[in-house]
Amino acid sequence: MRLAAYYRVSTKAQGEEDRYGLARQRADVKAFVDRNGHEIVAEFEDVGFSGATAERPRLAELLKLEGAEGVVVPSWDRLARDAMLDGYLRYRLQELGLAVLSATQENGIDPQAKLMQTMLAAVAEFERSLITNRLAGSRREKAAKGGYAHGRPPYGFKTGNGHLIEDPLEQETLKVMWRLRDEGKTYMAIAHSLNDAKVPSRKGAFWQQSTVFEILTREEDGVPYGYSAVDYDKIVPNADEQRLLTQMRELRAMRPRPSYSDVAAAVNAQGLKRRNGQAWRTPSIVWAMTSWLRYERKRVSEQMLALGRNDPAYTDLVEQFGRLCIEIDSV
């Protein structure tokens, strides 16, 4: 895995030799990287900065990182010494599609960190909802004039004369992605294959696991599964799709948990088809569940925004939002 290393010391003296100084931090990271077959592609160090503050120049650069697949720190307290800040930074890095690893401690998410990330995700969802609300009016006006008004075109498409048209090069890359996914490749393995083949991403950067996931789980027609469009910016529940979604989620909740291939086989055995009339496959099952869960999370966050923290129903919505986040992570 291509990793960026982040080092931090609170005093300049630590930067030289005493306590958990930079030399020892680098040694711990190198041992971890060598032991696990990783590669360091960038290094960031903040000297003389507390772990309780986010005001660190090199940390700011790290949060804009491109070209890596993860971040490794010598120990978790090098990233942050404050629980809220730690959750925020891990959330921000994971939003960039970066794994966050410690060279000397257990690499897993404890329940407290998971709860913190869920709450921070809710805040981020609020911010996105506010932006969406501000843009909705101008998009409706543009759509009324016949132009494409749905933001950045999905991967595989571009705009031409105000309309959405296929991008030949991206369409070919999509075919490669779907072929690899049908062969059982993980999103990370697909990203590696594209990078090894020197296939450029839309931004020209390295392919990341999260980017591949976003592309292959996007809405097939711009409408989340379980809903139908009745107007440009209005969708309503689709009873048939909602029932099928319930069945899919119940199957996935069984123990031992069936694979997505098993779920697809069970759905196909009933003669049920996708929106395009084709049989269900693993990618389409993942897309259907993910698109519905994301839309439900967005809907709940908008309800939270409308009610405010002082409303009695707010706590229930926060819990519902958290459950949706956890289910999305498990897809």
TORZA-69494 format. One line per 3 residues: number of its first residue (from 1); their letters; for each residue x, y, z of N, C-alpha, C, O. Coordinates in steps of 0.1 Angstrom, whole numbers. Atoms other than C-alpha are relative to their C-alpha. Example, Ala and Ser with C-alpha at 12.3 -4.5 7.8 and 13.67 -1.06 7.14 Angstrom:
BEGIN
1) AS) 9,-12,0,123,-45,78,9,12,0,19,12,7; -9,-11,0,137,-11,71,-8,11,8,-3,22,9
This chain:
BEGIN
1) MRL) 8,-12,0,0,0,0,9,12,0,19,13,7; -8,-13,0,13,35,-8,-5,9,11,-17,12,12; 3,-7,-12,14,54,24,7,13,1,18,15,-3
4) AAY) -6,-12,-4,20,89,36,3,-1,15,-6,-5,22; -3,1,-15,38,91,70,-2,14,6,2,24,0; 1,-12,-7,29,118,95,7,-1,14,4,-10,21
7) YRV) -7,-1,-12,52,127,124,-3,13,7,-5,23,1; 2,-12,-7,46,152,152,7,-1,14,7,-11,20; -6,-1,-14,65,164,183,-5,14,5,-7,23,-2
10) STK) 6,-12,-7,53,190,208,11,11,2,8,23,3; -10,-9,-3,87,206,214,12,-2,-11,13,-12,-17; -12,2,9,118,213,193,10,-9,5,18,-16,-3
13) AQG) -9,9,-6,138,193,217,-3,-14,-4,6,-22,-7; 4,13,5,118,162,208,3,-2,-14,6,-13,-19; -4,1,14,125,170,172,14,-4,-2,18,-9,-13
16) EED) -14,4,1,161,163,180,3,-14,5,6,-23,-2; -4,13,-5,166,134,203,-8,-5,12,-9,-17,13; 5,5,-12,147,132,236,-15,-5,-1,-22,-1,-11
19) RYG) 14,5,0,114,114,245,-3,-7,-13,5,-14,-19; 4,7,13,94,101,215,3,9,-12,-6,15,-18; -4,-10,10,114,122,190,-2,-5,-14,-6,-16,-16
22) LAR) 2,3,14,114,122,153,8,-12,-5,3,-20,-13; -8,11,4,142,97,149,-7,-13,4,-7,-22,-4; 6,12,-4,124,71,169,-13,-2,-7,-17,-13,-11
25) QRA) 12,1,7,91,79,152,2,-6,-14,-5,-15,-19; -3,4,13,107,74,118,4,-15,0,0,-23,-9; -5,14,-1,123,41,129,-12,-9,2,-13,-20,-4
28) DVK) 12,8,-2,89,28,141,-8,-2,-13,-13,-12,-16; 8,0,12,72,37,109,7,-9,-11,1,-17,-18; -8,8,10,100,22,88,-1,-15,3,-3,-23,-6
31) AFV) 1,14,-4,98,-11,108,-14,-5,-4,-15,-16,-9; 14,4,3,60,-12,103,-1,-2,-16,-7,-12,-20; 1,1,15,63,-5,65,7,-12,-5,2,-19,-14
34) DRN) -8,11,5,90,-30,59,-6,-14,4,-6,-23,-4; 6,13,-5,72,-57,80,-13,-3,-8,-16,-15,-10; 13,3,7,39,-53,60,1,3,-15,-9,2,-21
37) GHE) -1,-1,15,53,-46,25,-6,13,-5,-10,13,-17; 5,-13,5,41,-10,23,11,9,-6,22,5,-6; -9,-9,6,57,19,6,-3,15,4,-15,19,4
40) IVA) 2,-14,-4,62,55,19,2,9,-13,12,9,-19; -1,-9,12,54,80,-9,0,15,3,3,23,-5; -1,-14,-5,53,112,12,1,0,15,-3,-9,22
43) EFE) -2,-1,-14,63,124,46,-4,14,5,0,24,-2; 4,-13,-6,49,152,68,4,0,14,1,-9,21; -3,-1,-14,62,164,101,-3,14,5,1,24,-1
46) DVG) 2,-12,-7,51,191,125,8,0,13,7,-8,21; -9,-1,-12,77,202,151,-5,12,8,-6,23,3; 4,-11,-9,66,222,181,-15,3,0,-19,14,3
49) FSG) 15,-2,0,28,217,178,-7,-11,9,-3,-22,9; 8,9,-9,4,202,204,-9,-9,-8,-14,-6,-19; 10,9,7,-17,172,195,-14,3,3,-23,-4,-1
52) ATA) 14,-4,-3,-47,190,209,-5,10,-9,-17,15,-8; 4,-10,10,-48,215,181,1,-5,-14,9,-13,-17; 0,4,14,-56,211,144,8,11,-8,10,9,-20
55) ERP) -7,-11,7,-36,243,136,14,-4,-2,23,1,5; -13,5,3,-6,225,122,2,1,-15,-5,-5,-23; -2,-2,14,9,235,88,1,-13,-8,-5,-14,-19
58) RLA) -2,12,7,20,201,77,-12,-10,0,-15,-17,-9; 12,7,-1,-12,185,89,-10,5,-10,-17,-3,-17; 9,-6,10,-31,209,67,3,-5,-14,-6,-8,-22
61) ELL) -4,5,13,-11,197,37,-4,-15,-1,-8,-19,-12; 4,14,0,-18,161,47,-15,-2,-4,-18,-11,-11; 14,1,2,-55,167,46,-4,4,-15,-16,3,-19
64) KLE) 2,-2,14,-51,177,9,7,-10,-9,9,-8,-21; -9,10,7,-31,146,0,-6,-7,-12,-18,-10,-11; 4,8,11,-34,129,-33,12,-9,-4,23,-6,-1
67) GAE) -10,10,5,-15,99,-48,4,-10,10,14,-18,8; -3,10,-10,-15,78,-16,-13,-8,3,-24,-4,-1; 12,8,-3,-38,50,-4,-3,0,15,-13,-5,20
70) GVV) 2,0,-14,-33,56,33,10,9,7,19,14,1; -9,-8,-9,-17,75,62,5,-9,12,-4,-16,18; -5,7,-11,5,59,88,6,10,10,14,19,6
73) VPS) -6,-9,-10,14,76,121,8,-10,10,4,-21,11; -8,8,-10,40,63,147,-9,-6,11,-7,-17,14; 10,4,-10,12,61,173,-12,9,-1,-11,20,-7
76) WDR) 12,-8,2,-23,74,175,1,14,6,-5,23,1; -1,-14,-6,-14,103,198,8,10,-8,8,22,-5; -7,-9,9,9,117,171,-11,7,-9,-8,18,-13
79) LAR) 10,-6,9,-23,123,150,-8,11,9,-10,22,4; 7,-9,-9,-42,139,180,-1,-6,14,0,-18,16; 1,4,-14,-44,139,217,-14,4,6,-16,3,18
82) DAM) 14,-3,-4,-81,150,218,-9,-9,-7,-8,-11,-19; 9,10,6,-109,125,212,-8,6,-11,-9,0,-22; 8,-6,11,-130,149,192,9,3,-12,5,0,-24
85) LDG) -9,-4,11,-100,161,171,4,-13,-7,5,-14,-19; -4,13,6,-89,124,166,-11,-5,-9,-8,-9,-20; 11,4,9,-124,115,153,-1,8,-12,-4,2,-23
88) YLR) 1,-9,11,-125,145,131,10,-3,-11,7,-4,-23; -11,2,10,-91,139,115,-1,-14,-7,1,-15,-19; 1,13,7,-97,102,109,-12,0,-10,-11,-5,-21
91) YRL) 12,-1,9,-131,110,94,4,8,-13,1,4,-24; -5,-8,11,-115,137,71,9,-9,-9,7,-8,-22; -9,8,8,-88,113,59,-7,-11,-7,-4,-14,-18
94) QEL) 7,10,6,-112,85,53,-10,5,-11,-13,-2,-20; 8,-6,11,-134,109,33,8,1,-13,3,1,-24; -9,-1,12,-104,112,10,4,-14,-5,11,-15,-15
97) GLA) -3,13,5,-103,75,6,13,-6,6,18,-16,0; -13,4,-5,-73,70,28,-2,-9,13,-9,-5,22; 0,8,-12,-68,42,53,9,7,11,19,14,7
100) VLS) -8,-7,-11,-54,55,87,5,-11,9,-2,-19,15; -6,11,-6,-29,32,103,10,5,11,16,16,10; -10,-3,-10,-7,32,134,12,-10,-1,9,-22,-3
103) ATQ) -11,9,1,28,17,133,3,-8,12,10,-18,11; -4,7,-13,29,6,169,-12,-5,8,-11,-11,18; 12,4,-7,-7,0,179,-10,-7,-8,-8,-9,-20
106) ENG) 10,8,7,-38,-20,170,-7,9,-10,-11,20,-8; 6,-8,10,-52,-9,137,-15,-5,-2,-18,-14,-10; 15,3,1,-90,-11,142,-7,12,6,-1,21,11
109) IDP) 8,-12,-5,-118,13,151,-8,-5,12,-17,-14,12; 7,4,-12,-130,10,187,-13,7,0,-16,16,-7; 13,-5,0,-166,17,195,-1,15,3,-10,22,-3
112) QAK) 0,-15,-3,-159,52,209,4,8,-12,-3,18,-16; -4,-7,12,-140,62,178,-11,-1,-11,-13,9,-18; 11,2,10,-168,48,156,-11,9,3,-17,15,-7
115) LMQ) 11,-10,-4,-194,68,175,3,14,-4,-5,21,-9; -4,-13,3,-174,99,171,0,3,-15,-5,14,-19; 0,-2,14,-170,94,134,-14,1,-5,-16,8,-15
118) TML) 14,-1,5,-207,88,130,-6,14,3,-13,19,-6; 5,-13,-3,-215,120,148,6,11,-9,-1,20,-14; -6,-9,9,-190,139,127,-5,-1,-14,-6,9,-22
121) AAV) 6,2,13,-205,124,96,-13,7,-1,-17,12,-12; 13,-7,0,-238,138,106,2,15,-2,-6,22,-9; -4,-14,2,-222,173,109,3,3,-15,-2,13,-21
124) AEF) -4,-2,14,-207,169,74,-12,-1,-9,-13,6,-19; 13,2,8,-241,157,61,-8,13,1,-14,17,-9; 7,-13,-1,-256,189,75,5,10,-10,-2,17,-17
127) ERS) -6,-10,8,-231,210,57,-3,-2,-15,-6,7,-22; 4,3,14,-238,192,24,-14,4,-3,-17,8,-14; 14,-3,2,-275,196,29,-2,15,-2,-10,20,-10
130) LIT) 1,-15,1,-271,234,34,4,4,-14,-2,13,-21; -5,-3,14,-251,236,1,-10,-4,-10,-13,4,-19; 9,5,10,-276,215,-17,-13,9,-1,-18,12,-11
133) NRL) 12,-9,0,-305,237,-6,3,13,-7,-6,18,-14; -3,-13,7,-287,268,-18,1,-1,-15,-3,8,-23; -1,2,14,-281,253,-52,-13,-5,-7,-14,-4,-19
136) AGS) 12,6,6,-315,238,-57,-8,9,-9,-12,6,-20; 8,-10,8,-332,270,-70,6,2,-13,-1,2,-23; -6,-3,12,-306,277,-96,0,-12,-9,-1,-11,-22
139) RRE) 1,12,8,-306,241,-108,-14,-2,-6,-15,-6,-18; 14,1,6,-344,241,-112,-2,9,-12,-8,6,-22; 1,-10,11,-341,272,-133,7,-5,-12,2,-3,-24
142) KAA) -8,5,11,-314,257,-155,-7,-12,-7,-8,-13,-19; 7,11,5,-334,225,-159,-12,4,-8,-15,-2,-18; 12,-4,7,-365,244,-169,4,6,-14,-5,6,-23
145) KGG) -4,-5,13,-345,259,-198,6,-11,-9,10,-8,-20; -4,12,8,-336,224,-210,15,-4,1,19,-12,-7; -15,3,-2,-299,223,-198,2,-11,10,-7,-14,18
148) YAH) -3,10,-10,-282,196,-178,3,8,13,12,16,14; -1,-7,-12,-285,207,-142,2,-9,12,-3,-6,23; -2,9,-10,-274,178,-121,14,0,6,19,-10,11
151) GRP) -14,-1,-5,-239,190,-111,10,-7,-9,8,-8,-21; -10,6,8,-208,172,-122,-5,-13,-6,-11,-21,1; 5,12,7,-216,145,-148,6,-13,7,18,-13,11
154) PYG) -5,13,-5,-213,109,-135,12,-5,-8,12,-2,-20; -11,6,7,-182,90,-145,-5,-8,-12,-14,-16,-11; 4,6,12,-185,78,-181,-8,9,-9,-12,6,-20
157) FKT) 8,-10,7,-204,109,-192,7,14,0,15,16,9; -5,-14,0,-197,145,-201,-12,8,-5,-22,3,-10; 11,-8,5,-219,175,-211,4,5,-14,16,8,-16
160) GNG) -2,-6,14,-223,187,-247,-13,7,-4,-23,1,-4; 12,-8,4,-246,215,-258,-11,-1,11,-23,-1,8; 9,-1,-11,-262,215,-224,-6,-14,4,-15,-14,12
163) HLI) 6,14,-3,-270,177,-224,11,-10,4,23,-7,1; -9,10,-4,-254,146,-210,3,-10,-11,-7,-15,-17; -4,9,11,-235,125,-235,11,-10,5,18,-6,15
166) EDP) -10,10,-4,-212,94,-232,14,5,-3,16,12,-13; -14,-3,2,-175,99,-228,7,-13,-4,8,-22,4; -5,13,5,-159,72,-250,11,-6,9,11,-18,12
169) LEQ) -12,5,-8,-126,69,-229,-5,-5,13,-1,-16,18; 5,4,-13,-144,68,-196,-9,-12,-1,-9,-21,9; 8,11,2,-169,43,-209,8,-13,-1,4,-23,4
172) ETL) -9,12,1,-141,19,-218,6,-4,13,7,-15,17; -6,3,-14,-126,23,-183,-11,-6,9,-8,-15,17; 12,5,-7,-161,16,-169,-1,-15,-3,-4,-23,6
175) KVM) 1,14,4,-162,-17,-188,11,-8,7,8,-20,11; -11,7,-7,-128,-27,-174,-4,-2,15,-2,-12,21; 3,1,-14,-140,-19,-139,-11,-11,3,-9,-19,12
178) WRL) 11,9,-2,-172,-39,-142,5,-15,-3,1,-24,4; -5,14,2,-153,-69,-157,8,-5,12,6,-16,16; -8,4,-12,-129,-69,-128,-9,-3,12,-6,-12,20
181) RDE) 9,2,-12,-157,-66,-103,-8,-13,-2,-10,-20,8; 7,12,2,-176,-94,-119,9,-12,2,4,-23,5; -10,11,-2,-144,-115,-116,2,-2,15,10,-10,20
184) GKT) -1,1,-15,-147,-109,-78,11,9,6,15,7,17; -10,-9,-5,-120,-82,-75,-5,10,10,-17,14,8; 4,-10,-9,-122,-59,-46,2,14,-6,8,16,-16
187) YMA) -1,-14,5,-125,-21,-51,15,4,1,20,11,-8; -14,-3,-1,-89,-18,-39,8,-6,-11,17,0,-17; -7,7,10,-77,-44,-63,-3,6,-14,6,7,-23
190) IAH) 3,-7,13,-95,-26,-92,8,13,-1,13,16,-12; -8,-13,0,-78,7,-82,14,-4,-3,21,4,-11; -14,4,3,-44,-11,-82,1,-4,-15,11,0,-21
193) SLN) -1,4,14,-51,-26,-117,0,12,-9,7,12,-19; 0,-12,8,-60,8,-131,13,8,1,18,13,-9; -12,-7,-2,-30,24,-116,12,-7,-7,21,-1,-13
196) DAK) -11,7,7,-7,-4,-129,-1,1,-15,10,1,-21; 2,-2,15,-22,0,-164,2,14,-4,1,18,-16; -2,-15,3,-15,38,-161,-13,6,-6,-12,15,-15
199) VPS) 12,-6,4,-52,45,-167,-3,13,8,-4,12,20; 2,-13,-8,-58,82,-157,-14,1,6,-23,-3,-1; 14,-3,-6,-86,91,-133,-4,13,-6,3,20,-14
202) RKG) 5,-12,6,-108,120,-142,9,12,4,11,22,-4; -8,-11,-5,-86,143,-121,15,-2,-3,23,7,0; -14,2,3,-54,128,-133,9,-6,11,21,-8,10
205) AFW) -7,6,-12,-45,114,-98,0,-15,0,-7,-21,-9; 1,14,-1,-40,79,-87,-14,-4,3,-22,3,10; 13,6,-3,-71,57,-85,0,-4,15,10,-10,20
208) QQS) 1,4,-14,-83,52,-49,-12,-9,1,-21,-10,-7; 11,9,-2,-105,25,-35,-14,7,1,-23,2,-5; 13,-7,-2,-132,50,-25,-5,6,-13,-17,6,-15
211) TVF) 4,-5,12,-132,65,-60,-7,-11,-9,-18,-9,-15; 6,12,7,-139,31,-76,-13,-3,6,-23,-6,-2; 12,3,-7,-165,24,-50,-11,10,-4,-23,6,-7
214) EIL) 10,-10,3,-183,57,-57,-5,-2,-14,-17,-1,-17; 4,1,14,-183,51,-95,-9,-12,-2,-19,-12,-9; 8,12,2,-196,15,-93,-12,-2,8,-20,-11,5
217) TRE) 13,1,-8,-223,21,-68,-9,12,-2,-18,14,6; 8,-12,2,-237,53,-82,-14,-4,-5,-16,-15,-10; 13,2,5,-274,56,-91,0,-2,-15,6,6,-23
220) EDG) 0,3,15,-280,40,-126,-7,10,-8,-2,13,-19; 7,-10,8,-304,67,-137,-2,13,8,-11,21,5; 1,-12,-8,-299,94,-111,-10,-1,11,-11,9,19
223) VPY) 10,2,-10,-326,80,-88,3,-11,9,5,-22,4; -4,11,-9,-318,59,-57,-10,-11,-1,-22,-9,-3; 9,12,0,-332,24,-57,-10,1,11,-7,5,22
226) GYS) 10,-1,-10,-365,22,-39,-9,12,-2,-19,15,5; 8,-12,3,-378,55,-54,-2,1,-15,5,-5,-23; 3,-3,14,-393,68,-86,0,15,-2,-5,22,7
229) AVD) 0,-15,2,-389,103,-101,-13,4,-6,-19,-3,-15; 13,-6,5,-421,123,-107,3,14,-5,-6,19,-12; -4,-13,5,-403,156,-115,15,1,1,21,-8,6
232) YDK) -15,-1,-1,-368,170,-118,6,-1,13,16,-8,15; -6,1,-13,-363,174,-81,-9,-6,10,-8,-3,22; 9,7,-9,-390,152,-66,-1,-15,-3,-3,-19,-15
235) IVP) 1,14,2,-390,115,-61,-9,-5,11,-11,1,22; 9,6,-10,-415,92,-43,3,-14,2,10,-20,-7; -3,14,-2,-412,58,-28,-6,-9,-10,-17,-7,-15
238) NAD) 4,11,10,-415,28,-52,-3,-12,8,6,-19,13; 4,11,-9,-435,1,-33,7,-13,-4,12,-20,5; -6,13,5,-422,-28,-54,15,0,4,20,-10,9
241) EQR) -15,-1,-2,-385,-17,-51,2,0,15,12,-6,20; -1,0,-14,-390,-10,-14,-1,-14,6,7,-18,15; 2,13,-5,-403,-45,-8,13,-9,-3,17,-17,5
244) LLT) -12,8,4,-373,-60,-27,12,4,8,20,-5,12; -11,-4,-9,-349,-39,-7,-1,-6,14,9,-10,19; 2,6,-13,-364,-52,25,5,-14,0,11,-19,9
247) QMR) -5,14,1,-358,-87,13,15,-2,-1,21,-10,5; -15,0,1,-322,-80,3,6,2,13,16,-5,17; -7,-3,-13,-314,-65,37,-3,-11,10,6,-14,18
250) ELR) 3,12,-9,-331,-94,55,9,-11,-3,14,-18,6; -9,11,4,-310,-119,35,14,3,5,20,-6,11; -14,-3,-4,-278,-100,43,1,0,15,12,-1,20
253) AMR) -1,0,-15,-287,-99,80,0,-14,6,2,-15,18; 0,14,-5,-289,-137,82,14,-4,5,24,2,0; -13,6,-4,-261,-157,99,0,-15,-2,-10,-21,2
256) PRP) -11,-7,6,-240,-170,84,-5,9,-11,-15,6,-18; 5,-10,10,-243,-140,61,2,-4,-14,13,-8,-18; -1,4,14,-251,-148,25,9,10,-8,9,22,-5
259) SYS) -7,-9,9,-228,-133,-2,-9,7,-9,-21,4,-10; 9,-8,9,-241,-107,-26,-4,-9,-12,-14,-7,-18; 3,9,11,-239,-134,-53,-12,-9,4,-20,-12,-4
262) DVA) 11,8,-4,-262,-155,-32,-13,8,0,-24,3,-3; 12,-9,0,-286,-126,-27,-5,2,-14,-17,1,-17; 4,-2,14,-286,-120,-65,-7,-12,-5,-17,-11,-12
265) AAV) 5,13,4,-293,-157,-71,-15,-1,5,-24,-6,-2; 14,1,-6,-323,-156,-47,-10,9,-6,-21,5,-8; 10,-10,6,-338,-125,-63,-3,-5,-14,-14,-4,-19
268) NAQ) 2,5,13,-333,-139,-98,-9,-12,-1,-16,-14,-10; 8,12,0,-349,-172,-88,-15,4,1,-24,-4,-3; 14,-4,-1,-381,-152,-82,-5,7,-13,-16,11,-14
271) GLK) 3,-7,13,-380,-138,-118,0,15,1,-6,21,-8; 0,-14,-2,-374,-103,-105,12,6,-8,23,0,-8; -10,-6,8,-355,-80,-128,4,14,5,-3,20,13
274) RRN) -4,-13,-3,-335,-48,-125,-8,10,-8,-16,6,-16; 8,-10,7,-349,-15,-138,2,-1,-15,-7,2,-23; -3,1,14,-332,-21,-172,-4,-13,-6,-1,-16,-17
277) GQA) 5,13,5,-348,-55,-175,10,-12,1,6,-23,-3; -10,10,0,-316,-74,-169,0,-7,14,-6,-3,23; -1,8,-12,-308,-101,-143,8,8,11,17,16,7
280) WRT) -8,-5,-11,-294,-91,-109,14,-6,1,15,-18,-1; -14,5,-2,-256,-94,-104,5,6,13,-2,15,19; -6,-5,-13,-234,-87,-74,1,15,0,-3,22,9
283) PSI) -1,-14,0,-226,-51,-85,-13,7,1,-15,18,8; 13,-7,0,-263,-42,-90,-6,-2,13,-14,7,18; 5,1,-14,-272,-56,-56,6,10,9,0,17,17
286) VWA) -7,-10,-8,-245,-35,-40,-5,14,-3,-7,22,6; 5,-13,4,-257,-5,-60,-13,3,6,-16,14,12; 13,-2,-5,-293,-9,-50,0,3,15,-7,12,19
289) MTS) 0,-2,-15,-286,-12,-13,7,12,4,2,20,12; -8,-12,-3,-260,15,-12,-7,13,-4,-8,22,4; 7,-13,5,-280,41,-32,-12,3,9,-15,14,13
292) WLR) 12,-2,-9,-311,35,-10,5,5,14,-1,14,20; -5,-4,-13,-291,37,23,5,15,0,3,22,9; -6,-14,0,-273,69,12,-11,10,-1,-11,21,5
295) YER) 11,-10,1,-306,86,2,-7,1,13,-11,12,17; 7,-1,-13,-322,76,35,8,8,10,3,15,18; -8,-8,-9,-292,90,54,-1,15,-3,-2,23,6
298) KRV) 2,-14,4,-295,122,34,-14,6,5,-15,17,10; 14,-5,-4,-333,124,41,0,2,15,-6,12,20; 0,-1,-15,-327,118,79,8,13,4,3,20,13
301) SEQ) -8,-12,-4,-300,145,80,-8,13,-3,-6,22,5; 8,-12,3,-323,170,64,-11,2,10,-15,13,13; 10,-1,-11,-350,162,90,7,5,12,1,14,19
304) MLA) -7,-6,-12,-324,168,117,3,14,-1,1,22,8; -3,-14,3,-315,201,101,-12,8,2,-12,19,7; 12,-7,-1,-351,211,99,-5,1,15,-11,12,19
307) LGR) 5,0,-13,-359,202,135,8,8,10,3,15,18; -9,-6,-10,-328,214,154,2,-9,12,-6,-18,15; -4,8,-12,-312,200,185,-9,-1,11,-10,-10,19
310) NDP) 9,-1,-11,-339,211,209,-13,-8,-2,-21,-9,8; 13,7,2,-367,191,193,1,-14,6,12,-21,5; 0,13,-6,-376,159,212,3,-12,-9,9,-22,-5
313) AYT) -2,11,10,-374,138,180,15,0,-5,18,-9,-12; -14,-1,5,-338,149,173,9,-12,4,16,-17,-5; -8,11,-5,-322,122,194,-3,-13,-8,7,-20,-11
316) DLV) 4,12,7,-341,95,177,5,0,-15,10,-10,-20; -6,-1,13,-330,108,143,15,-2,0,20,-8,-10; -14,2,-1,-294,109,154,3,-15,0,12,-20,-6
319) EQF) -2,14,-2,-297,72,164,-2,-7,-14,5,-16,-18; 3,6,13,-313,64,130,11,3,-10,14,-6,-18; -11,-4,9,-286,83,112,12,-9,2,18,-14,-7
322) GRL) -12,9,-4,-259,63,131,-2,-14,-6,7,-20,-11; 3,13,5,-276,30,122,2,-1,-15,7,-11,-20; -1,0,15,-277,39,85,15,1,-4,19,-5,-13
325) CIE) -14,-1,3,-240,49,86,7,-13,2,15,-17,-6; -6,13,-2,-231,16,101,-3,-10,-10,5,-18,-15; 4,9,10,-251,-3,76,7,2,-14,10,-7,-21
328) IDS) -7,-4,13,-235,16,47,14,-5,1,19,-11,-9; -13,5,-2,-201,7,61,1,-15,-2,11,-20,-7; 0,15,1,-211,-30,61,-3,-5,-14,-1,-17,-17
331) V) 4,5,14,-222,-31,24,12,-3,-8,12,-7,-19
